[in-house]
């Protein structure tokens, strides 16, 4: 569709990207890596958005380019894309189940 917006990175502390190499990998991490990506454009509704599903596609590509697995054991995608992109629609039940999956088996460290 020709979107040019770049996915944004948020952090609780300042990241000086020009001064230090940025990586999503935790060097001391020994656990599993999971991601839950949700994109809702509200197609056909008042206040329809343009780009949320595309942001999910871009984030999926970025995570995979950083070495994260895109299989369903490691990444879940929920969108309201009419073409069926993702593993399901972002309903309250699916989002709640996705959050439960995301923290399932989480351990400190």
FILONU-236418 format. One record per residue: residue number from 0; x, y, z of N, C-alpha, C, O in turn. Coordinates in Angstrom, 1 decimal. Layout:
BEGIN
NUM X Y Z X Y Z X Y Z X Y Z .
...
end
This chain:
BEGIN
0 0.8 -1.2 0.0 0.0 0.0 0.0 0.8 1.3 0.0 0.3 2.4 -0.1 .
1 2.1 1.1 0.1 3.0 2.3 0.0 3.2 3.0 1.3 3.6 4.2 1.3 .
2 3.0 2.4 2.4 3.2 3.0 3.7 4.7 3.3 3.9 5.5 2.4 3.5 .
3 5.1 4.4 4.5 6.5 4.7 4.7 6.8 4.9 6.2 8.0 5.1 6.5 .
4 5.8 4.7 7.0 6.1 4.9 8.5 6.9 3.8 9.0 6.8 2.6 8.6 .
5 7.9 4.1 9.9 8.8 3.2 10.5 8.2 2.8 11.8 7.8 3.7 12.6 .
6 8.2 1.5 12.2 7.7 1.2 13.6 8.6 1.9 14.6 9.8 2.1 14.5 .
7 7.9 2.3 15.7 8.6 3.1 16.7 9.0 2.2 17.9 8.4 1.1 18.1 .
8 10.0 2.5 18.6 10.6 1.8 19.7 10.3 2.6 21.0 10.7 3.8 21.0 .
9 9.7 2.0 22.0 9.5 2.7 23.2 10.3 2.1 24.3 10.6 0.9 24.3 .
10 10.8 2.8 25.3 11.6 2.3 26.4 11.3 3.1 27.6 11.0 4.3 27.5 .
11 11.5 2.5 28.8 11.3 3.2 30.1 12.6 4.1 30.4 12.6 4.9 31.3 .
12 13.6 3.9 29.6 14.8 4.7 29.8 15.4 5.1 28.5 15.1 4.5 27.4 .
13 16.2 6.2 28.5 16.7 6.8 27.3 17.7 5.8 26.6 18.6 5.2 27.3 .
14 17.5 5.6 25.3 18.5 4.8 24.6 19.2 5.7 23.6 18.6 6.3 22.8 .
15 20.5 5.7 23.7 21.3 6.6 22.9 21.8 5.8 21.7 22.9 5.2 21.7 .
16 21.0 5.7 20.7 21.3 4.8 19.5 22.6 5.2 18.8 23.2 4.3 18.2 .
17 23.0 6.4 18.8 24.2 6.8 18.1 25.4 6.5 18.9 26.5 6.4 18.3 .
18 25.3 6.3 20.2 26.4 6.1 21.1 26.7 4.6 21.4 27.8 4.2 21.7 .
19 25.6 3.8 21.4 25.8 2.4 21.8 25.0 1.6 20.9 23.9 1.9 20.3 .
20 25.5 0.4 20.6 24.9 -0.5 19.7 23.6 -1.0 20.3 23.6 -1.5 21.5 .
21 22.5 -1.0 19.6 21.2 -1.4 20.1 21.0 -2.9 19.7 21.2 -3.2 18.5 .
22 20.5 -3.6 20.6 20.1 -5.0 20.3 18.9 -5.4 21.2 18.8 -4.9 22.3 .
23 18.0 -6.2 20.6 16.9 -6.7 21.4 17.2 -7.9 22.3 16.5 -8.2 23.2 .
24 18.4 -8.5 22.0 18.8 -9.7 22.7 19.3 -9.3 24.1 20.1 -8.3 24.2 .
25 18.9 -10.0 25.1 19.4 -9.9 26.5 20.6 -10.8 26.5 20.5 -12.0 26.5 .
26 21.8 -10.3 26.7 23.1 -11.1 26.7 23.1 -12.1 27.8 23.7 -13.1 27.7 .
27 22.4 -11.8 29.0 22.4 -12.7 30.1 21.1 -13.6 30.1 21.0 -14.4 30.9 .
28 20.3 -13.4 29.1 19.0 -14.1 29.0 19.2 -15.6 28.7 20.0 -15.9 27.8 .
29 18.5 -16.4 29.4 18.6 -17.8 29.2 17.2 -18.4 28.8 17.1 -19.6 28.7 .
30 16.2 -17.6 28.8 14.9 -18.0 28.6 14.4 -18.0 27.2 15.2 -17.9 26.2 .
31 13.1 -18.3 27.0 12.5 -18.2 25.7 12.1 -16.8 25.3 12.1 -15.9 26.2 .
32 11.9 -16.6 24.0 11.5 -15.3 23.5 10.2 -15.5 22.9 10.0 -16.3 22.0 .
33 9.2 -14.7 23.3 7.9 -14.7 22.7 7.5 -13.2 22.3 7.9 -12.3 22.9 .
34 6.6 -13.2 21.3 6.0 -11.8 21.0 4.6 -12.0 20.6 4.2 -13.0 20.0 .
35 3.8 -11.0 21.0 2.4 -10.9 20.6 2.2 -9.6 19.9 2.4 -8.5 20.5 .
36 1.9 -9.7 18.6 1.7 -8.5 17.8 0.2 -8.3 17.5 -0.4 -9.2 17.0 .
37 -0.3 -7.1 17.7 -1.7 -6.8 17.5 -1.9 -5.6 16.7 -1.3 -4.5 17.0 .
38 -2.6 -5.7 15.6 -2.9 -4.6 14.7 -4.4 -4.5 14.4 -5.0 -5.4 13.9 .
39 -4.9 -3.3 14.8 -6.4 -3.1 14.6 -6.6 -1.8 13.8 -6.3 -0.7 14.3 .
40 -7.1 -1.9 12.6 -7.4 -0.8 11.7 -8.8 -0.3 11.8 -9.2 0.7 11.3 .
41 -9.7 -1.2 12.4 -11.1 -0.9 12.5 -11.7 -0.7 11.1 -12.4 0.3 10.9 .
42 -11.4 -1.6 10.2 -11.9 -1.5 8.8 -13.4 -1.3 8.8 -14.2 -2.0 9.5 .
43 -13.9 -0.3 8.0 -15.3 -0.1 7.7 -16.0 0.6 8.9 -17.2 0.7 8.8 .
44 -15.3 1.1 9.9 -15.9 1.7 11.0 -15.6 3.2 11.0 -14.6 3.6 10.4 .
45 -16.4 4.0 11.7 -16.1 5.4 11.9 -14.8 5.5 12.7 -14.6 4.8 13.7 .
46 -13.9 6.3 12.2 -12.6 6.4 12.8 -11.6 5.3 12.4 -10.6 5.0 13.0 .
47 -11.9 4.7 11.2 -11.0 3.7 10.6 -9.5 4.2 10.6 -9.3 5.4 10.2 .
48 -8.6 3.4 10.9 -7.2 3.7 10.9 -6.5 3.1 9.7 -7.0 2.2 9.1 .
49 -5.4 3.7 9.3 -4.7 3.1 8.2 -3.2 2.9 8.6 -2.5 3.9 8.8 .
50 -2.8 1.7 8.7 -1.4 1.5 9.0 -1.1 0.6 10.2 0.0 0.1 10.3 .
51 -2.1 0.3 11.0 -1.8 -0.5 12.2 -1.4 -2.0 11.8 -0.5 -2.5 12.4 .
52 -2.1 -2.5 10.9 -1.8 -3.9 10.4 -0.5 -3.9 9.7 0.3 -4.8 9.9 .
53 -0.2 -2.8 8.9 1.1 -2.7 8.3 2.2 -2.6 9.3 3.3 -3.1 9.1 .
54 2.0 -1.9 10.4 3.0 -1.8 11.5 3.3 -3.2 12.0 4.5 -3.5 12.3 .
55 2.3 -4.0 12.2 2.5 -5.4 12.7 3.4 -6.1 11.7 4.3 -6.9 12.1 .
56 3.1 -6.0 10.4 3.9 -6.7 9.3 5.4 -6.2 9.4 6.3 -7.0 9.4 .
57 5.5 -4.9 9.6 6.9 -4.4 9.7 7.6 -4.9 10.9 8.8 -5.2 10.9 .
58 6.9 -4.9 12.0 7.5 -5.4 13.3 7.9 -6.9 13.2 8.9 -7.3 13.7 .
59 7.0 -7.6 12.6 7.3 -9.1 12.3 8.6 -9.2 11.5 9.4 -10.0 11.9 .
60 8.7 -8.5 10.4 9.9 -8.5 9.6 11.1 -8.1 10.4 12.2 -8.8 10.3 .
61 11.0 -7.1 11.2 12.1 -6.6 12.0 12.5 -7.6 13.0 13.7 -7.9 13.1 .
62 11.6 -8.2 13.8 11.9 -9.2 14.8 12.6 -10.4 14.1 13.6 -10.9 14.7 .
63 12.1 -10.9 13.0 12.7 -12.0 12.3 14.1 -11.7 11.8 14.9 -12.5 11.8 .
64 14.3 -10.4 11.4 15.6 -10.0 10.9 16.6 -10.0 12.0 17.8 -10.0 11.8 .
65 16.1 -9.8 13.2 17.0 -9.8 14.4 17.2 -11.2 15.0 17.9 -11.4 16.0 .
66 16.7 -12.2 14.3 16.9 -13.6 14.7 15.8 -14.2 15.6 16.0 -15.4 16.0 .
67 14.7 -13.5 15.8 13.6 -14.1 16.5 12.8 -15.0 15.6 12.6 -14.7 14.4 .
68 12.3 -16.1 16.1 11.5 -17.0 15.3 10.1 -16.5 15.1 9.5 -15.9 16.0 .
69 9.6 -16.7 13.9 8.3 -16.2 13.6 7.2 -17.3 13.6 6.1 -17.1 13.2 .
70 7.6 -18.5 14.1 6.6 -19.6 14.2 5.7 -19.4 15.4 5.9 -18.6 16.2 .
71 4.6 -20.1 15.3 3.5 -19.9 16.3 3.9 -20.2 17.8 3.2 -19.8 18.7 .
72 5.0 -21.0 18.0 5.4 -21.2 19.3 6.1 -20.0 19.9 6.2 -19.9 21.1 .
73 6.5 -19.1 19.1 7.3 -17.9 19.5 6.6 -16.6 19.2 6.9 -15.6 19.9 .
74 5.8 -16.5 18.2 5.1 -15.3 17.8 3.7 -15.5 17.5 3.3 -16.4 16.7 .
75 2.8 -14.7 18.1 1.4 -14.7 17.8 1.0 -13.4 17.2 1.4 -12.3 17.7 .
76 0.2 -13.4 16.1 -0.3 -12.2 15.5 -1.8 -12.2 15.4 -2.4 -13.1 14.9 .
77 -2.4 -11.1 15.9 -3.8 -10.8 15.8 -4.1 -9.6 15.0 -3.5 -8.5 15.4 .
78 -4.8 -9.6 14.0 -5.2 -8.4 13.2 -6.6 -8.5 12.7 -7.2 -9.6 12.7 .
79 -7.2 -7.4 12.4 -8.5 -7.4 11.7 -8.4 -7.2 10.2 -9.3 -6.7 9.6 .
80 -7.3 -7.7 9.7 -7.0 -7.6 8.2 -8.1 -8.5 7.5 -8.2 -9.7 7.8 .
81 -8.8 -7.9 6.6 -9.8 -8.7 5.9 -9.2 -9.8 5.0 -10.0 -10.7 4.6 .
82 -7.9 -9.7 4.7 -7.3 -10.8 3.9 -6.8 -12.0 4.8 -6.2 -12.9 4.3 .
83 -7.0 -11.9 6.1 -6.7 -13.0 7.0 -5.3 -13.0 7.5 -4.9 -14.1 7.9 .
84 -4.6 -11.9 7.5 -3.2 -11.9 8.0 -3.2 -12.1 9.5 -3.9 -11.4 10.2 .
85 -2.4 -13.1 10.0 -2.4 -13.4 11.4 -3.0 -14.7 11.8 -3.6 -15.4 10.9 .
86 -3.0 -15.0 13.1 -3.6 -16.2 13.5 -5.0 -16.1 14.1 -5.6 -17.0 14.5 .
87 -5.5 -14.9 14.1 -6.9 -14.6 14.5 -7.2 -13.2 14.6 -6.4 -12.3 14.4 .
88 -8.5 -12.9 14.9 -9.0 -11.5 15.1 -8.7 -11.0 16.5 -8.6 -11.8 17.4 .
89 -8.4 -9.7 16.6 -8.1 -9.2 17.9 -9.4 -8.9 18.8 -9.7 -7.8 19.1 .
90 -10.1 -10.0 19.1 -11.2 -9.9 20.0 -10.7 -9.8 21.4 -9.5 -10.1 21.7 .
91 -11.6 -9.4 22.3 -11.2 -9.4 23.8 -10.7 -10.8 24.2 -9.7 -10.9 24.9 .
92 -11.4 -11.8 23.8 -11.0 -13.2 24.2 -9.6 -13.6 23.6 -8.8 -14.1 24.3 .
93 -9.4 -13.2 22.4 -8.1 -13.6 21.7 -7.0 -12.8 22.3 -5.9 -13.3 22.4 .
94 -7.2 -11.5 22.6 -6.1 -10.7 23.2 -5.8 -11.2 24.6 -4.6 -11.3 24.9 .
95 -6.8 -11.5 25.4 -6.6 -12.0 26.7 -5.9 -13.3 26.7 -4.9 -13.6 27.4 .
96 -6.3 -14.2 25.7 -5.6 -15.5 25.6 -4.2 -15.3 25.1 -3.3 -16.0 25.6 .
97 -3.9 -14.3 24.3 -2.6 -14.0 23.8 -1.7 -13.5 24.9 -0.5 -13.9 25.0 .
98 -2.3 -12.7 25.8 -1.5 -12.2 27.0 -1.2 -13.3 27.9 -0.1 -13.4 28.5 .
99 -2.2 -14.2 28.1 -1.9 -15.4 29.0 -0.8 -16.2 28.4 0.1 -16.7 29.1 .
100 -0.8 -16.5 27.1 0.2 -17.3 26.4 1.6 -16.6 26.5 2.6 -17.2 26.8 .
101 1.6 -15.2 26.4 2.8 -14.5 26.5 3.5 -14.7 27.8 4.8 -14.8 27.9 .
102 2.8 -14.7 28.9 3.4 -14.8 30.2 3.5 -16.3 30.8 4.1 -16.5 31.8 .
103 2.9 -17.2 30.0 2.9 -18.6 30.4 4.3 -19.1 30.6 5.1 -19.0 29.6 .
104 4.6 -19.6 31.7 6.0 -20.2 31.9 7.1 -19.1 32.2 8.2 -19.5 32.2 .
105 6.7 -17.9 32.3 7.7 -16.8 32.5 8.4 -17.0 33.9 7.8 -17.4 34.9 .
106 9.7 -16.8 33.9 10.5 -16.9 35.1 11.4 -15.7 35.2 11.7 -15.1 34.2 .
107 11.8 -15.4 36.4 12.7 -14.2 36.6 14.0 -14.5 35.9 14.5 -15.6 35.8 .
108 14.7 -13.4 35.4 16.0 -13.6 34.9 16.2 -13.1 33.5 17.3 -13.2 32.9 .
end
